[in-house]
Amino acid sequence: MPRRLDMAEAGFEAGFRDLLGAKREADQDVGDAVAAILAAVRTRGDAALVDYTKKFDRLDVTPDELRVGEAELDAAELACPSEALAALDFAAVRIEAFHARQKPENLDFQDEHGVRLGHRWNPVAAAGLYVPGGTAAYPSTVLMNALPARVAGVERVAMVVPAPDGLLNPLVLAAARRAGVTEVYRVGGAQAIGALAYGTETISPVDKIVGPGNAYVATAKRLVFGAVGIDMIAGPSEVVVVCDGKTRPDWVAMDLFAQAEHDEEARAMLISPDREFLDRVQEAIDELLPGMPRAEIIASSLASRGAFIHTSDLDSAAALVNRLAPEHLELSVEDPEAMLPGIRHAGAIFLGRYAAEALGDYCAGPNHVLPTATTARFSSPLGVYDFQKRSSIIGCSAEAAAHLAPVAAELARGEGLHAHARSAELRGRPRRNAHETDPAGSGEHG
């Protein structure tokens, strides 16, 4: 049973702070193990990948077998049910169409002093995509990570996916084909992150790594950051449902289940000003839970990480949401638009009783890779912008340089950087007469 908190009770603030502080952190043993794996991959390359694949995935491969070939990709697609492929196509069209609207525009203008200013966007040259494998299969993760990269213009997208006991999910491989993945490798864990970051004889390094994984994968991403870019350090999945008490209790219960079934560390919370409604949702949970295939995981998640919170009104509910900064937020209320301006921190916001979070996971269009563990306070969903970077543009005529140089030189001298000051002044020196050759092209010395 989820813990119950009530804003009207004296111990609420302490209980809520405890809820906020309940985050999963990688322990020191995980960090030490991951650091050793990364060091081995960096020094031994393919040989380390082969050894770790045998150790962790019980799969004997040679370096030549790390890459999934075109024939295997063809066979995987043929093995997929037509209904599943049609669903992939439907989702891919919507996801790509949404992300196409995110493409940023270049900026290029000249100010009143003739200085040209702006910026230009360019894609990263290569992106690496980590996809969990084994008993869990996430073709939706492939679409959500690879399609924004394709829209951004990334030329090379290398996907790594573990193949425990040699098993690769056909639908994951079919999704890779549809999403523009250019390379697929049967390697997982921290060693796969190391290969993408540092490169091996078989896997060339990338510029940015995206995609979810377990504590070892998340720790590896944290440790290679700087050598490459990363999307985020994702924690367990989470949802907060705010309800006015008028949504069907079984709908809300199932939305909570949809997050809790991920794993025991997932978090599902319900906030409502209607105390009796919280009771009705609990009754629905008790009735529906025994029939769920992942009932044990759901029950464990709700008991250890779930919460039902009673508030005085929806405004106070919104204030709690901003403190929680959840990955997913459902505003299951009569007028979600009225609440929306008050929500400042959330990864994805679902408006109204019919906008189930599960629709966003698969085919609504916006990305399902979202900040977790209150990081929505300062970060955003994965998007096209994560696969691009800006270069600033500054251009000066002689007149524009003369206008800027005195200020630059003054500030440079204030910092004790006299070569900076002289460099600016040389460009800013006015010509002696109208016929003087531009010193920028004359070789003249100042």
N, C-alpha and C positions, 0 to 999 in steps of 0.2 A: 504494500500500500504506500503511495507517495506520502511524504511528510506534509503536514498541514501547518500553514502559517496564517495568522490573522493580524491585519494592521491595527485592529482595535485592542490587541493584547499587549501587555507590557514587555514581553520578551521578543516582540517581533523583530526589532532592529538587529539584535544579536543573532537571531535565527537567520535573517536575510543575509547578513554579512557572512555567516558561515556557509550559506548556499553559494554566495558569490566566490568564496575562497576555495570551493571544492573543485579544483582543476587537476587534470592528469598531467603529471610532469615526468619526463624520462629520468630514471634513477641513474646513479653514477655508474653502476655496472653496465647499463645500456650504452652510456657514453663511451666508456672505456672499450667495450667490444666493438662499437662502430668505428672508433678512431683506429683501432687495429686493422679492421677490414679495409678502411679507406687507404691506409698506408700500404697494405699489401697490394691492393689494386693499382695504386700509383707506381709502385716499384716493379711488380711482377706482371701487370697487364692481363692478357688473356689467360695465362696460367692460373692466376688467382681466381678469375671468374669461373674457370673450369672446376677448380677445387671446391669453391664455395657452392657451386651449383650441385655438385655431387653430395656435399655435406648437408646442405639445407633442403634441397629439392629432390634428393635421391635420384638424380638424373646424370648419367654418364654422357658427356658431350665432348667433342673435339672443338677447337677454336672455329673450324670451318662450319660447324653445326650450330653455332650460337645464333646466327641470323636465320630467320624464318624465310624460306624461299618462296618465289612466286607460285610454284606448283602447289605448295602447302596452303598458301592464301587462297588459291583457286578452289582447292578441295574443301576448305573450311566454308566458303560461301555456299558451295553445293550441298553441304551438310546441314545448312540452316533451314528451318521451316519457312515457307514463303510468307506466312503471316508475320513472322519475326522480322524478315527483311523489309517487308512493307512498312512495319512500325518504325524501323530504323530510318527508312527513307523519309517518312512523314516527319519524324523528329528532326532529322538533319536539315530538311528544308526550312523548318521554323527557326531552328537555332542559328543557321547561317544567315537567314533574313534579318533576324534581330541584331546580330552582331555587325552586319553590314552597315547598320545605322550608327554604329559607334565610331566609325573611322574618323579620326581627327583631321582637321584642316591645317594646312601650312599657313604661316603668318609671314607677310612680307610687306613692309610699308616704309615710307620716308618721312621723317619728322620735319618740323618747321625749320630746322637748321641744316637740312640736307643729309642727315645721317640715316643710312639704310639700316633697318632693324627687322628682326623677325626670328622665326624658327622653322625648321623643316623636320618632318617625321620620316623615319626610316625603320623598316622591320629589322629585328635581329636576324642574323644569317642562318642560325640553326637553333632549334628548340628540342628539348628532350621531354618525353611524356612518360611518367611512371603510371602503370595500371596494375592494381592488385590482381592476383590470379589465384589459382587453385579452386577450392570449393566456392569461393566468392567470384562472381563474374560481373563486370561492370562495363558493358558496352556503352552505356549512357555517359560514363566518365570519359571514354575515348572521344565521343562526339563533343562533349562540353569543353575539352581541353584542346583538341586538334582543330576544330572548325574555326575558333577565333584566330588561331595561328595562321590558318590558310587565308582568312579574310585580311589579316594584317600584312600578308605578303611574304611570310616566312618560306624560304625555298626548301629547307630541309627540316623534316620533323621525324625524329627517331624515337620509336616507342620501345620501352622495355616492359616485359611482363613475365613474372615467374611461371614456370611450368612444372609444378610438383608432380613427381612420378611421370613426367613427360606429357601431362595433360595441358592443353591450351583450349580455351573455350572458343568454339567456332564463331559465335556471334561477336565476340571481342575482335577477332581478326577481320570479320566482315565489316564491322564499324570502322576499323582502321582504314580499310580500303575506301570507304565512302567519305571519310573525313580528311583525306589527303595526306595520311601518314606515308612517308617515303621509305622508312626502314623499320623492321620489327625484329627484336632480339628476345630470345627465350632466357632471360636472366632477370632475377628480382633481388629484393632486399637492399641492404646498404651497399652491397657490391655493385649493383646496377647504378645506383646514384654516383658512386665513385667512377664508374666507367664513363658515364655521361659528362661528369665534371672534368676528369683528367684525361680521358681517352685511353684506349688500348690499341693493340695491333689491329683489331677488328672493328672496334667502335670508335669513331672519331668524336672528339669532344664537342659539346654544344655551348651555346651562349646563355641559355636559360633553361631551368628545369621546372616543370610543373607536374601536378598530379598528387593524389593522396596516397597514404600508406600507413603502415603500423608505426609503433614507437621507434623502431630501428630506422625505418625510412625517413621519418620526420627528423630524427636526430642527425642522420647523414646529410639531409638537406641543410640543416642549420650549420653543420661543420664545413660544408663546401661553399657556403655563401661567401662571396668575395672572389673566389676563383670563377664562379658563374653566378648569374642571377637566379633567384627562386621566386615562386609565386607567393607562398605563405607557409607557415608552419601550422598545419591544420590539426585540430584536436578532435575529440569525439563529436558526433553529430548532435544537434540540439534544436528544439522547437519550443517556442512560447506561444500558447494560444490565449488570446484575450477574448472573453465571451461575455455578452450581456445577459446570458441566461436563457436566450430564446432559440439557440441552435439545438438540433436534436442531440441528446446526450451520447447516443451511439456514434454519431459522426465525430464528435470531439474525442471520444474514447479511441476510435480507430486512428485519428490523426496523431494522438499520443503514441499509440502502438507503432505507427509508421516510423517514428524516430527511435523508439526504444528497442525495436527489433534489430537495429544495426549491431549493437553489442552492449555488454553490461555497463560500459562507461558512457553510453549515450544519455542525453538529458531531455526529458519531456516535462513541461510545466504548464499549468493552467492557472490563469488569473481571472477572477470574476468578482463583481460586487454582489452577486447572488449566492448566498451561503447554501441555500437549498439546492441550487443547480450543481454545486460542487459535489453534494451528496449523490445527486442523480447520475453524474458522470462516474462516480466511484461504483455505483450499482451497475452501470453499463460495463465497466471494466471487469467487475467480478463475474458478470454473465458471459462476456465475450471472450475473455482470456483463455479459458480451457480449450476453445476451438482453434486457437492460433497455432500454426506449425512451429513457430519460434517462441512458444509460451514461456519457456524457462528463461530465455534471454530477456524477454519483455518484463517479466516479473522481477528479475534481478535488477534491471535498469531502473524501473519505477521505484523499487524499494530503496535503492541506494542513492539515486540521483534525481528522482522525480519530485515534484512539489505541486501542491494545490495552495493557492494564495487567495485569501479573501481581502478585498479592498473596499474602501468606502464608496468609490465611484470610478468611472472610467478615466477621469483625469489622473487620479492617483495610480491607476493601473499603468497609464502611459509613463508616469514618472519612474515606476519600477522597471518597465521595459528599457528605458534609457540607461538605467544602471546595469541591467543584465546584458545589454547590447547583444541580443541573441543572433545566432546564425539565421534561423528562420523565425518569422513572426506572422501569425495568423490573427487578423483583426476580424473575428467572427462576431460582428456586431451589426446593428440595424443601419448605422450610418458610418461606415469606415472612412469615408472622405473627411468627415468632421474630426476624426482622430488623427488622420495622417499628418497634418502639419505639426502635431506635438511629438511625433516620433523622430528622434534625431539619430539614434544608433540602432541599426539592424542590418543584417546582411541582405535579406530579401523579405519584402513585406507583401503578404497575401491579403487582398481586400475582399471582405464579405464572406458569407457562409458557404458559398459554392467554390471558392478558390482554395482547394485543398493543396497543401504543400507538396503532395506527391505529384501533382501536375507540373509543378516547377522542376521537380527532379528529372523529368523525362522529356517533356515536349512542349511546354509553354513557350519557351524561346530564350529568356534570360538565363544566365549561367548558373549552374548549381554548385560551382566551386565557390565557397563563401567563407568569410572570416568566422572563426569560432572563439569560444572562451573569452568573451568580452572584447575581442580585437576589432569588432565592428566599430568601436569608438574611433579607430584611426585607419582602418583599411576597408577595402571594397571588394565586390565580387570580381572574379577573373573576367577579363575582357580583352578586346582587341588591343587596347592600350598597354596591356602587360607584355605584348610581343613587339612593341615598338618603343623607340626612344627618340628624344628631340636633340637636334643640333641647333644651337643659337647662330644667328647671322648678324654680323656687324660690318657695315661698309661705309667708308668715309671718302669724300672728295677732299681736295686740299683745304677748301673753305670750312668743311665740316670738322676736319682734324684741327684746324686752327681754333675753332670754337671749343672743342673738348680738351685740347692739350693743356692749357693753363690749370684747369681744375684737376686733371689727372696728375700733373706734375706736383701740384701743391699737396695732394693727398699722399702721393708716393714718398715725397720728402718727409712728410709727417710720420711715415712708417719706417723711415731710414733706408728706403730702397731707391738709391740715387740713380742707378741705371734705368730703373723704370721711369723715373722723372725725365731723364735725358732722352730716352727713347720716345716718349710722348712729345717733348719739346722739339726734337728734330723734325717730326712729321708736322708739327704745328707752326714751324717758322714760315712766315709769309715770304713770297717771292720778291726779289728786288725790283723786277720790272715785268711788264706784260709779255716780253719776248723770251724770258728765262725758260730754259728747258726744265720740265718737271724732274726734280731730283730723284723721284722714285724710279725713273728709268735711265738716269744719266751716269750713275756711278759717282756722282759728286759727293765729297765728304764734307760734313759740317764742321 
